[in-house]
Amino acid sequence: MARDRRLDIDREEVEEYKDEAYFDGSGIPQERAFDTRLLREPTSVLPVRKPLVLSRFHSVTDAIRSMQSEHRGVVLVTEDGTMHSRVVGIFTERDVLFRVVDQGRNPATLPLGDLMTSDPESLRDDQTIAEVLRMMSVGGFRHVPIVNAEGKPVHVVSVRDVVEFLVEAFPQEVLNRGGDRTSEREGG
């Protein structure tokens, strides 16, 4: 008969962590349930960074170099290449693989406007994390542009941003799990 590990906790261990929210008065760690209120939070609570922005006239090489130097997987394309104009396209690391490398094209000679996805789906900056997740799931997107009421870029939410947010919300449940790693990290 399997014994619950929580009953085997040493009293000193409990005393060390008695102030943590994970313990009630009994000294036994309590499991937290996923709080759906997190999904109703605005995208502004996510750990996002200012987006990379270029114009449709920049080369694909410019986009690739920007993504490499900033360790990002996406560039937003705006009317004038600044944050002060409307988003007109998106270019991602997948575009590099499938529209450039896979087709044997020279990125130095290609304008970004020829390969970007025009008029990408986006969300307004007042929309929720649940809406971002729905868009990612239904659309198969790894990046969702977040724009203001005028369609100007505010930030880009990536799958990684959502994962980091959830890890921050549930650090004990995520970071303190044991287990065997059966595979190495994607990409090396």
Residue frames as qw, qx, qy, qz and C-alpha x, y, z in Angstrom:
[[0.000, 0.890, 0.456, 0.000, 0.00, 0.00, 0.00],
 [0.423, 0.468, -0.023, 0.775, 1.49, 3.34, -1.06],
 [0.375, -0.640, -0.424, 0.520, 2.06, 5.81, 1.72],
 [0.186, 0.943, 0.183, 0.209, 1.42, 9.52, 1.21],
 [0.613, 0.257, -0.213, 0.716, 4.82, 11.31, 1.13],
 [0.141, -0.690, 0.031, -0.710, 3.30, 14.33, 2.86],
 [0.781, -0.591, -0.091, -0.183, 2.94, 12.31, 6.06],
 [0.878, -0.071, -0.122, 0.458, 6.67, 11.60, 6.12],
 [0.221, 0.789, -0.108, 0.563, 7.69, 15.26, 6.49],
 [0.565, -0.111, -0.512, 0.637, 10.13, 15.90, 9.31],
 [0.262, -0.851, -0.410, 0.199, 8.94, 18.29, 12.06],
 [0.390, -0.526, 0.144, 0.742, 12.08, 20.44, 11.60],
 [0.229, 0.211, 0.606, 0.732, 11.27, 20.77, 7.91],
 [0.120, -0.763, -0.599, -0.213, 7.80, 22.01, 8.79],
 [0.380, -0.774, -0.198, 0.466, 9.17, 24.48, 11.34],
 [0.403, -0.215, 0.345, 0.820, 11.60, 25.86, 8.74],
 [0.003, -0.227, -0.568, -0.791, 8.75, 26.68, 6.35],
 [0.037, -0.521, -0.779, 0.347, 5.94, 27.43, 8.78],
 [0.109, 0.573, 0.133, -0.801, 5.36, 30.96, 7.43],
 [0.027, 0.089, -0.701, -0.707, 4.80, 29.82, 3.87],
 [0.602, 0.119, 0.031, -0.789, 1.31, 29.95, 2.44],
 [0.606, 0.159, -0.723, -0.292, 1.64, 26.32, 1.43],
 [0.340, -0.104, -0.864, 0.356, 1.17, 25.15, 5.00],
 [0.478, -0.656, -0.227, -0.538, -1.89, 25.50, 7.14],
 [0.441, -0.664, 0.423, -0.431, -1.81, 25.07, 10.91],
 [0.978, -0.140, 0.106, -0.110, -1.43, 21.28, 10.66],
 [0.349, -0.653, 0.608, 0.286, 2.13, 21.41, 9.34],
 [0.644, 0.189, 0.695, 0.258, 1.25, 19.38, 6.26],
 [0.033, -0.238, 0.399, 0.885, 1.88, 21.02, 2.89],
 [0.522, 0.538, 0.524, -0.404, -1.35, 21.85, 1.11],
 [0.414, 0.241, 0.630, 0.612, -1.84, 21.49, -2.62],
 [0.191, 0.483, 0.081, -0.850, -2.94, 24.71, -4.31],
 [0.558, 0.533, 0.633, 0.067, -5.55, 24.59, -7.01],
 [0.317, 0.212, 0.375, 0.845, -5.16, 26.48, -10.25],
 [0.071, 0.614, 0.403, -0.675, -6.78, 29.87, -9.77],
 [0.435, 0.555, 0.585, 0.400, -8.77, 30.76, -12.87],
 [0.035, -0.955, -0.145, 0.257, -8.62, 34.42, -11.89],
 [0.443, -0.462, 0.455, 0.618, -5.08, 34.36, -13.32],
 [0.398, 0.309, 0.697, 0.511, -6.58, 33.87, -16.77],
 [0.079, 0.886, 0.446, 0.098, -8.67, 37.02, -16.41],
 [0.394, -0.665, 0.090, 0.628, -5.58, 39.15, -15.79],
 [0.473, 0.855, -0.065, -0.202, -4.64, 41.61, -18.55],
 [0.874, 0.335, -0.083, 0.341, -1.69, 40.78, -20.78],
 [0.108, 0.842, -0.295, 0.438, 0.22, 43.64, -19.13],
 [0.685, -0.611, 0.356, -0.176, 0.94, 41.37, -16.11],
 [0.964, 0.167, 0.058, 0.199, 2.99, 39.03, -18.29],
 [0.502, -0.631, 0.299, 0.511, 6.80, 39.33, -18.27],
 [0.674, 0.616, 0.312, 0.263, 7.04, 40.82, -21.76],
 [0.425, -0.386, 0.177, 0.799, 9.61, 43.06, -23.40],
 [0.316, 0.693, -0.083, -0.643, 9.37, 45.90, -25.89],
 [0.855, 0.353, 0.376, 0.052, 8.86, 44.35, -29.35],
 [0.384, -0.245, 0.507, 0.732, 11.40, 44.39, -32.15],
 [0.453, 0.761, 0.363, -0.291, 9.96, 46.62, -34.86],
 [0.328, -0.209, 0.541, 0.746, 11.08, 47.07, -38.47],
 [0.504, 0.507, -0.017, -0.699, 9.53, 48.35, -41.70],
 [0.879, 0.332, 0.333, -0.081, 8.54, 46.25, -44.71],
 [0.537, 0.807, -0.239, 0.058, 11.55, 47.73, -46.56],
 [0.364, -0.653, 0.662, -0.043, 14.15, 46.27, -44.19],
 [0.539, 0.326, -0.747, -0.211, 15.82, 43.11, -45.44],
 [0.909, -0.281, -0.266, -0.153, 15.11, 39.68, -44.05],
 [0.670, 0.169, -0.442, 0.572, 18.76, 39.69, -42.93],
 [0.090, -0.453, 0.278, -0.842, 18.02, 42.78, -40.80],
 [0.762, -0.380, -0.057, -0.522, 15.16, 40.90, -39.16],
 [0.916, -0.044, -0.367, 0.156, 17.25, 37.78, -38.56],
 [0.451, 0.302, -0.424, 0.725, 20.10, 39.81, -37.03],
 [0.349, -0.469, 0.180, -0.791, 17.67, 41.69, -34.77],
 [0.889, -0.297, -0.159, -0.310, 16.10, 38.45, -33.56],
 [0.826, 0.090, -0.406, 0.381, 19.53, 36.89, -32.96],
 [0.264, 0.388, -0.379, 0.797, 20.97, 39.84, -31.08],
 [0.431, -0.360, 0.245, -0.790, 17.92, 40.19, -28.83],
 [0.013, -0.018, 0.987, -0.157, 17.28, 36.43, -28.46],
 [0.535, 0.308, 0.335, -0.712, 13.75, 36.74, -29.80],
 [0.398, 0.157, 0.867, 0.255, 11.67, 34.73, -32.21],
 [0.251, 0.752, 0.597, 0.124, 9.60, 37.51, -33.76],
 [0.174, -0.142, 0.087, 0.971, 9.74, 40.93, -35.39],
 [0.292, 0.734, 0.548, -0.276, 6.70, 43.14, -35.83],
 [0.325, 0.197, 0.413, 0.827, 6.48, 45.10, -39.06],
 [0.081, 0.734, 0.436, -0.515, 4.89, 48.54, -38.86],
 [0.474, 0.841, 0.256, 0.056, 4.05, 51.13, -41.51],
 [0.248, 0.910, -0.266, 0.200, 7.18, 53.18, -40.83],
 [0.729, 0.204, -0.535, 0.375, 9.32, 50.75, -38.82],
 [0.015, 0.323, -0.517, 0.793, 8.65, 52.45, -35.46],
 [0.086, -0.334, -0.861, 0.373, 6.42, 51.84, -32.46],
 [0.169, 0.406, 0.232, -0.868, 4.44, 54.94, -33.49],
 [0.492, 0.235, -0.421, -0.725, 2.68, 53.40, -36.47],
 [0.869, -0.001, 0.154, -0.470, 0.24, 50.58, -37.10],
 [0.481, -0.258, 0.827, 0.136, 1.29, 46.91, -37.22],
 [0.650, 0.478, -0.240, -0.540, 1.07, 45.67, -40.81],
 [0.825, 0.269, -0.493, -0.066, 2.93, 42.37, -40.54],
 [0.684, -0.584, 0.426, -0.095, 4.78, 39.83, -38.47],
 [0.664, 0.505, -0.550, 0.030, 7.93, 37.84, -39.24],
 [0.776, -0.525, 0.299, -0.183, 8.97, 34.88, -37.08],
 [0.275, -0.519, 0.795, 0.149, 11.76, 32.35, -36.74],
 [0.660, 0.247, 0.709, -0.034, 9.48, 29.84, -38.46],
 [0.530, 0.825, 0.060, -0.185, 9.31, 32.15, -41.48],
 [0.029, -0.749, 0.633, 0.191, 13.10, 32.01, -41.61],
 [0.466, -0.172, 0.866, 0.047, 12.98, 28.21, -41.70],
 [0.551, 0.420, 0.721, -0.025, 10.07, 27.69, -44.08],
 [0.428, 0.871, 0.217, -0.101, 10.14, 30.76, -46.35],
 [0.104, 0.882, -0.444, -0.117, 13.88, 31.39, -46.58],
 [0.298, -0.482, 0.822, 0.058, 16.07, 28.41, -45.69],
 [0.653, 0.189, 0.726, -0.102, 13.69, 25.71, -46.93],
 [0.620, 0.737, 0.262, -0.060, 13.32, 27.49, -50.27],
 [0.732, 0.001, 0.205, 0.650, 17.02, 28.30, -50.65],
 [0.190, 0.904, 0.213, 0.318, 16.47, 32.07, -50.83],
 [0.499, 0.179, -0.261, 0.807, 19.05, 34.76, -50.07],
 [0.272, -0.767, -0.520, 0.259, 17.82, 36.77, -47.05],
 [0.320, -0.410, 0.052, 0.852, 20.08, 39.72, -47.87],
 [0.003, -0.042, -0.510, -0.859, 18.17, 40.43, -51.08],
 [0.230, -0.527, -0.781, -0.244, 14.66, 39.89, -49.76],
 [0.204, -0.392, 0.160, -0.883, 12.59, 42.76, -48.38],
 [0.127, 0.066, 0.839, -0.526, 10.78, 41.84, -45.18],
 [0.533, 0.288, 0.150, -0.781, 7.50, 42.90, -46.78],
 [0.582, 0.277, -0.626, -0.438, 7.76, 40.03, -49.29],
 [0.486, 0.036, -0.867, 0.103, 7.92, 37.33, -46.62],
 [0.172, -0.053, 0.606, -0.775, 6.08, 38.69, -43.60],
 [0.030, -0.520, -0.852, -0.043, 2.59, 37.56, -42.71],
 [0.051, -0.303, -0.133, -0.943, 0.47, 40.59, -43.57],
 [0.528, -0.406, -0.048, -0.744, -2.24, 41.90, -41.26],
 [0.358, 0.028, -0.898, 0.254, -1.52, 39.43, -38.45],
 [0.553, -0.652, -0.473, -0.214, -4.17, 38.61, -35.92],
 [0.246, 0.280, -0.486, 0.791, -3.60, 40.62, -32.76],
 [0.392, -0.665, -0.625, 0.115, -5.23, 41.47, -29.46],
 [0.057, -0.847, 0.024, -0.528, -5.76, 44.82, -27.77],
 [0.297, 0.351, -0.642, 0.613, -3.73, 45.67, -24.70],
 [0.477, -0.275, 0.387, -0.739, -6.81, 45.45, -22.46],
 [0.867, 0.001, -0.362, -0.341, -7.52, 41.82, -23.32],
 [0.721, -0.541, 0.373, -0.219, -6.83, 38.89, -21.01],
 [0.174, -0.461, 0.863, 0.114, -4.35, 36.06, -20.74],
 [0.617, 0.242, 0.729, -0.171, -7.22, 33.65, -21.48],
 [0.593, 0.755, 0.093, -0.265, -7.76, 35.40, -24.82],
 [0.121, 0.728, -0.648, -0.189, -4.06, 35.11, -25.63],
 [0.385, -0.197, 0.901, -0.038, -4.11, 31.40, -24.82],
 [0.665, 0.487, 0.507, -0.253, -7.24, 30.89, -26.93],
 [0.472, 0.814, -0.213, -0.262, -5.62, 32.64, -29.88],
 [0.051, -0.589, 0.801, 0.100, -2.42, 30.62, -29.51],
 [0.500, 0.009, 0.856, -0.134, -4.32, 27.35, -29.22],
 [0.634, 0.597, 0.430, -0.237, -6.89, 27.89, -31.98],
 [0.451, 0.858, -0.178, -0.170, -4.55, 29.69, -34.38],
 [0.937, 0.040, 0.002, 0.346, -1.44, 27.64, -33.65],
 [0.247, 0.856, -0.186, 0.416, 0.54, 30.80, -32.88],
 [0.726, -0.227, -0.371, 0.533, 3.62, 31.01, -30.68],
 [0.227, -0.155, -0.127, 0.953, 3.58, 34.82, -30.71],
 [0.049, 0.780, 0.612, 0.121, 0.60, 37.19, -30.41],
 [0.228, 0.299, -0.016, 0.927, 1.01, 40.90, -31.14],
 [0.182, -0.709, -0.579, 0.360, -0.62, 43.15, -28.54],
 [0.228, 0.370, 0.248, 0.866, -1.69, 46.52, -29.93],
 [0.075, 0.315, 0.428, -0.844, -3.40, 49.64, -28.62],
 [0.450, 0.618, 0.524, -0.376, -6.74, 50.99, -29.89],
 [0.356, 0.784, -0.238, -0.449, -4.97, 52.56, -32.92],
 [0.956, 0.290, -0.010, 0.044, -3.30, 49.27, -33.89],
 [0.238, 0.781, -0.515, 0.262, 0.16, 50.42, -32.76],
 [0.758, 0.005, -0.621, 0.199, 2.40, 47.81, -31.09],
 [0.522, -0.756, 0.207, -0.337, 2.52, 47.60, -27.31],
 [0.321, -0.501, 0.803, -0.014, 4.27, 44.23, -26.92],
 [0.688, 0.170, -0.624, -0.330, 4.28, 40.66, -28.18],
 [0.714, -0.371, 0.489, -0.336, 3.21, 37.77, -25.97],
 [0.464, 0.370, -0.790, -0.157, 5.12, 34.56, -26.58],
 [0.854, -0.258, -0.435, -0.123, 4.37, 31.08, -25.28],
 [0.593, 0.078, -0.510, 0.618, 7.48, 31.50, -23.13],
 [0.127, -0.352, 0.218, -0.901, 6.01, 34.63, -21.50],
 [0.751, -0.337, -0.171, -0.542, 2.90, 32.70, -20.47],
 [0.850, -0.081, -0.479, 0.202, 4.99, 29.80, -19.15],
 [0.353, 0.223, -0.441, 0.794, 7.17, 32.17, -17.09],
 [0.406, -0.385, 0.067, -0.826, 4.02, 33.81, -15.68],
 [0.870, -0.274, -0.281, -0.300, 2.61, 30.45, -14.60],
 [0.731, 0.047, -0.498, 0.464, 5.92, 29.36, -13.07],
 [0.074, 0.310, -0.342, 0.884, 5.99, 32.62, -11.07],
 [0.616, -0.349, -0.051, -0.704, 2.39, 32.03, -9.94],
 [0.951, -0.249, 0.008, -0.182, 3.08, 28.43, -8.88],
 [0.231, 0.720, -0.645, 0.113, 6.81, 28.20, -8.11],
 [0.467, -0.340, 0.769, -0.275, 6.56, 25.40, -5.56],
 [0.829, 0.264, 0.414, -0.267, 4.30, 23.28, -7.75],
 [0.727, 0.675, -0.125, -0.019, 6.48, 23.69, -10.82],
 [0.275, 0.759, -0.549, 0.216, 10.07, 24.12, -9.67],
 [0.363, -0.463, 0.736, -0.335, 10.10, 21.61, -6.82],
 [0.941, 0.145, 0.103, -0.287, 8.84, 18.66, -8.81],
 [0.427, -0.448, 0.743, 0.254, 11.26, 15.80, -9.19],
 [0.835, 0.452, 0.258, -0.178, 11.28, 13.32, -11.98],
 [0.631, -0.155, 0.531, 0.543, 13.52, 12.03, -14.64],
 [0.334, 0.688, -0.221, -0.605, 14.26, 14.11, -17.68],
 [0.808, 0.175, 0.555, 0.095, 13.74, 11.88, -20.64],
 [0.621, 0.597, 0.261, 0.435, 14.89, 14.27, -23.31],
 [0.422, -0.202, -0.027, 0.883, 17.22, 17.18, -23.79],
 [0.161, 0.681, 0.208, -0.684, 16.07, 20.73, -24.38],
 [0.641, 0.665, 0.370, 0.106, 14.75, 21.46, -27.88],
 [0.378, 0.905, -0.107, 0.164, 17.44, 22.93, -30.09],
 [0.595, 0.461, -0.486, 0.445, 20.45, 21.69, -28.17]]
